[in-house]
Amino acid sequence: MKILVPVKRVVDYNVKVRVKSDGTGVDIANVKMSMNPFDEIAVEEAVRLKEKGAATEIIAVSCGDAKCQETLRTAMAIGADRGILVETTEELQPLAVAKLLKALVDKEQPGLIILGKQAIDDDANQTGQMLAALADLPQATFASKVEVAGDKVNVTREVDGGLETISLSVPAVITTDLRLNEPRYVTLPNIMKAKKKQLDTFKPEDLGVDVKPRLKTLKVSEPPKRGAGIKVPDVATLVDKLKNEAKVI
């Protein structure tokens, strides 16, 4: 069984994000970029499934500019067998990415597609669900445990009331939550091996997909700075301020 793992290049989660002075977006000039943490968990889970004998090949996929090759090499250093880059300089929105992945699913015919539940840059939490709808595949979101049993995959997922376990027939789409696993440390020998692994490049037009943005960002701004706290002498004053100044009660 093949496993397809989409990975996204995002601003590293340790970096303090700055908004551009003109309010058109986030400043990524000279900023450290890395793989989306949820996608890293997805790659790790695919590798673990392969180590258990449930998968034969892991294909990492990234959509974006040429620099996304670095993210794919990281995925291959973790354990992916080969990479596919859909290269474009266009701003990619979740629906466009889902359509590109649908074209690659048709091409590669994977048994599982495992991807992060959301990217930490736009927090959209849409791509996995859109892909499942476009490809007409069963889906399990927010997975905290994945077990392959023959032509079925049992997924424990986090819901508001606790945990829910569902059984899917493969092929299927799974999105990962933080509690699924802890990604392994990437060693230098594996980084060197990853440089020799196959990496294919396509353009969106090669896959017959129009990635033109359908949404327009009007403005990006930082959240307002929090005001200083104050001490109140008694509960009555606190209630009064919450009601008349903060207007939260």
Beta strands, then each sheet from edge to edge (+ up, - down):
strand 1: 2-6
strand 2: 9-11
strand 3: 33-35
strand 4: 57-64
strand 5: 82-87
strand 6: 112-116
strand 7: 139-149
strand 8: 152-159
strand 9: 162-169
strand 10: 172-176
strand 11: 199-202
sheet 1: 9+ 8- 7+ 10+ 6+ 1+ 4+ 5+ 11+
sheet 2: 2+ 3-
end
